[in-house]
Amino acid sequence: MTDIDEKIIDIGHEIFKGYGVDDITAQILSILNFESNEISMEELAQRTGYSLASISLKVKNIEQFWSIKRISKPGSRKTYLYMEKNLLDAFATQIRNGFETELNLAKTKITPLIEEYKENATTQEQKTKLHTYKNYLSEINKFEELIRHIYHQIDLLKENQT
């Protein structure tokens, strides 16, 4: 690895730390983000200085949210990793895998509970809680509208790239 490569990986590490992830996760994400090809978990462990078990556990926790794909190669027992390089697609995946889960759960599971709670809210404390629950659901609906707008903008940007 050249000095420039190392500096870019270090900058990527700082960038990913800004997302609030821990040090090992930031290192993994930075290496995967700037690696042009897939990389084995063993090599990732070697480059980060963490154990293969630590790398495997961290990757399991972050792979869906950060568009990391596991790749098996014929004749090899190693697991290889590849991170999506198209930032627009990666961003859309992060939204889909993170925020849409909250949206779906809130709309499908909290909405009926609010209706049930509404029928039984008699005290001021219960009415205050009901207001908090309704407000949360209202914010979720606004957030869903924002996400749909973001998806539309991503699609427009991707069209303009080609």
C-alpha positions in Angstrom: 0.0 0.0 0.0 1.4 3.4 -0.9 1.6 6.4 1.3 -1.3 8.1 -0.6 -3.4 4.9 -0.2 -2.8 4.9 3.5 -3.7 8.6 3.8 -7.0 8.1 1.9 -7.9 5.2 4.2 -7.1 7.4 7.2 -9.4 10.1 5.8 -12.1 7.5 5.2 -11.7 6.4 8.8 -12.3 9.9 10.0 -15.4 10.2 7.6 -16.9 7.0 8.9 -16.2 7.9 12.5 -18.4 11.0 11.8 -21.3 8.6 11.3 -21.0 7.6 15.0 -19.5 4.1 14.4 -16.8 2.7 16.6 -13.1 2.6 15.6 -13.0 -0.9 14.2 -16.2 -0.4 12.2 -14.8 2.9 10.8 -11.6 1.1 9.7 -13.5 -1.7 8.1 -15.8 0.7 6.2 -12.9 2.9 5.1 -10.9 0.0 3.7 -13.9 -1.6 1.9 -15.0 1.8 0.6 -11.7 2.6 -1.0 -10.7 -1.0 -2.1 -11.5 -1.3 -5.8 -12.0 -5.1 -5.6 -13.4 -7.5 -3.1 -11.2 -8.3 -0.1 -11.1 -11.4 2.0 -12.0 -11.1 5.7 -8.6 -12.5 6.5 -6.9 -9.6 4.7 -9.2 -7.2 6.3 -8.2 -8.6 9.7 -4.6 -8.3 8.8 -4.9 -4.7 7.6 -6.9 -3.6 10.6 -4.9 -5.6 13.2 -8.2 -7.0 14.6 -9.0 -10.7 14.9 -10.9 -12.5 12.2 -13.7 -13.1 14.7 -13.9 -9.4 15.5 -14.1 -8.5 11.8 -16.7 -11.2 11.2 -18.9 -9.9 14.0 -18.6 -6.3 13.0 -19.3 -7.1 9.3 -22.4 -9.1 10.3 -23.7 -6.0 12.2 -23.1 -3.5 9.4 -23.3 -5.3 6.1 -26.9 -4.6 5.2 -26.9 -0.9 6.3 -23.7 -0.1 4.4 -24.3 -2.2 1.2 -21.6 -4.7 1.9 -21.8 -7.9 -0.1 -20.4 -11.3 0.9 -18.8 -13.1 -2.0 -17.7 -16.8 -2.3 -15.2 -17.8 -4.8 -15.2 -21.3 -6.3 -12.4 -23.4 -4.8 -11.8 -21.0 -1.9 -13.1 -21.4 1.6 -12.5 -17.7 2.3 -15.3 -15.1 2.5 -14.7 -12.0 0.5 -16.4 -8.6 1.0 -17.3 -5.9 -1.4 -18.8 -2.5 -0.6 -21.0 -0.7 -3.1 -19.0 2.2 -4.7 -21.9 4.1 -6.2 -22.7 6.6 -3.5 -26.2 7.3 -4.7 -27.1 3.6 -4.6 -25.3 3.2 -1.3 -27.2 6.1 0.2 -30.5 4.8 -1.1 -29.7 1.4 0.5 -28.9 3.0 3.8 -32.2 4.7 3.8 -34.0 1.6 2.8 -32.4 -0.7 5.3 -32.4 1.8 8.2 -35.2 4.3 8.1 -37.8 2.3 6.2 -37.7 -0.3 8.9 -38.7 2.3 11.4 -41.4 3.6 9.1 -42.9 0.3 8.4 -42.9 -0.8 12.1 -44.3 2.5 13.2 -47.1 2.5 10.6 -48.1 -1.1 10.9 -47.7 -1.7 14.7 -47.9 1.6 16.5 -51.0 3.0 14.6 -53.4 0.3 15.9 -52.0 0.7 19.4 -52.6 4.4 19.3 -56.2 3.7 18.3 -56.6 1.3 21.1 -54.9 3.7 23.6 -57.2 6.5 22.4 -60.2 4.6 23.6 -58.8 4.1 27.1 -57.0 7.4 27.7 -58.8 9.0 30.6 -56.2 10.6 32.8 -54.2 13.7 31.9 -51.0 11.7 31.9 -52.5 9.2 29.5 -53.7 12.0 27.3 -50.3 13.5 27.3 -48.7 10.1 26.3 -51.3 9.8 23.6 -50.4 13.2 22.2 -46.7 12.1 22.2 -47.5 8.9 20.4 -49.7 10.7 17.8 -46.9 13.3 17.3 -44.4 10.6 16.7 -46.7 9.0 14.0 -47.2 12.4 12.4 -43.5 12.9 12.2 -43.1 9.4 10.7 -45.6 10.3 8.0 -43.6 13.5 7.2 -40.4 11.6 7.2 -41.9 9.1 4.8 -42.7 11.9 2.4 -39.2 13.2 2.7 -37.7 9.8 1.9 -39.9 9.4 -1.2 -38.6 12.8 -2.3 -35.0 11.7 -1.7 -35.6 8.6 -3.7 -37.0 10.6 -6.5 -33.9 13.0 -6.4 -31.5 10.0 -6.4 -33.3 8.6 -9.5 -33.0 12.0 -11.3 -29.3 12.2 -10.4 -28.6 8.7 -11.6 -30.4 9.5 -14.9 -28.2 12.5 -15.4 -25.0 10.4 -14.7 -25.6 8.2 -17.8 
